Amino acid sequence: MMFKIIKKADIVLFAVLVVVGLALSAWSFAAGGAGQKAVVTVNGEHYGTYSLHENQTIEIEQNHHLNKITIKDGAVQMTYSDCHNQVCVKDGKVTMANQSIVCLPNKVMVEIIGGEGEIDAVSN
């Protein structure tokens, strides 16, 4: 019989991988804080930016299609779409930064972003 002996290096490698995995999980969880605004794009173009602190309904009519986005109590939801699969409507409410709702057939996307001071990217 052949026995595989676990070496000290194997244990250290395992411990390092566990610590790195936990650190990455904590970082990704903390990065998506409470959202402040909803950014709506239609056909890849900016349609509007809306505060999550103001209850409202946004109706998007384009190319004989209709989508209704409802912002209520800090949450955003696609409450109506005339697309066939209704995935965007079934997604429910989103409230956290970096969450999104996408209606692929109608090419409508709603993305939650953080506050004014939050930096998404830096370029030269």
C-alpha positions in Angstrom: 0.0 0.0 0.0 1.1 3.4 -0.8 0.3 6.2 1.6 0.6 9.8 0.7 2.2 11.9 3.4 0.9 15.4 3.9 3.9 17.7 4.2 4.1 21.0 6.1 4.2 22.9 2.8 0.8 21.4 1.9 -0.7 22.6 5.1 0.8 26.1 4.7 -0.5 26.3 1.2 -4.0 25.2 2.2 -4.0 27.8 5.1 -2.9 30.6 2.7 -5.6 29.7 0.2 -8.3 29.7 2.8 -7.2 33.1 4.2 -7.0 34.6 0.6 -10.5 33.1 -0.2 -12.0 34.5 3.0 -10.4 38.0 2.4 -11.8 38.1 -1.2 -15.2 37.1 0.0 -15.3 39.8 2.7 -14.0 42.4 0.2 -16.7 41.5 -2.4 -19.4 41.6 0.2 -18.4 44.9 1.6 -18.0 46.5 -1.9 -21.7 46.4 -2.6 -23.1 48.8 0.0 -26.5 50.4 0.0 -27.3 52.0 -3.3 -28.1 55.7 -3.8 -29.1 56.0 -7.4 -30.5 54.0 -10.3 -28.8 54.4 -13.7 -31.1 53.4 -16.7 -29.7 52.7 -20.1 -31.6 51.9 -23.2 -29.9 50.3 -26.3 -26.6 50.9 -24.5 -27.2 54.7 -24.2 -27.7 56.6 -21.0 -31.5 57.2 -20.5 -31.5 58.7 -17.0 -30.2 58.7 -13.4 -32.8 58.6 -10.6 -32.5 58.9 -6.8 -33.5 55.8 -4.7 -34.8 58.2 -2.1 -37.6 59.5 -4.3 -40.5 57.1 -5.0 -41.4 57.2 -8.7 -42.2 55.2 -11.8 -40.3 55.5 -15.0 -41.9 54.4 -18.2 -39.7 53.6 -21.1 -41.4 53.4 -24.5 -39.1 52.6 -27.5 -39.5 50.6 -30.7 -43.1 49.6 -29.8 -41.9 48.2 -26.5 -42.8 49.3 -22.9 -40.9 48.8 -19.6 -41.9 50.2 -16.3 -39.3 50.7 -13.5 -40.6 51.5 -10.0 -38.4 53.1 -7.3 -40.0 52.8 -3.9 -38.5 52.9 -0.4 -34.9 52.7 -1.6 -35.5 49.7 -3.9 -35.8 49.4 -7.7 -37.9 46.9 -9.5 -38.9 46.3 -13.1 -42.7 46.1 -12.5 -43.7 45.7 -16.1 -42.2 44.6 -19.4 -43.9 43.4 -22.6 -41.0 41.0 -23.4 -41.8 37.3 -23.7 -39.6 35.7 -21.0 -40.3 38.2 -18.1 -37.0 37.4 -16.4 -36.5 41.1 -15.7 -39.9 41.3 -13.9 -39.2 38.1 -12.0 -35.8 39.4 -10.8 -37.6 41.4 -8.1 -36.2 44.3 -6.1 -32.6 45.4 -6.0 -31.2 47.8 -3.4 -27.4 47.3 -3.2 -24.7 49.1 -5.3 -23.5 47.1 -8.3 -26.8 45.1 -8.6 -28.7 45.3 -11.8 -31.8 44.3 -13.7 -31.6 43.6 -17.4 -34.3 43.2 -20.0 -32.4 41.7 -22.9 -35.3 41.6 -25.4 -36.1 45.3 -24.9 -32.4 46.3 -24.3 -33.2 48.1 -21.0 -30.8 47.9 -18.1 -31.1 49.4 -14.6 -27.9 49.5 -12.4 -27.7 50.6 -8.8 -24.7 52.8 -8.0 -23.5 54.3 -4.7 -23.2 57.9 -3.6 -21.7 60.9 -5.3 -18.3 60.4 -3.8 -17.9 56.8 -4.9 -15.3 56.2 -7.6 -16.0 53.5 -10.1 -12.8 53.8 -12.1 -9.7 55.9 -12.6 -8.1 56.5 -16.0 -5.2 58.5 -17.2 
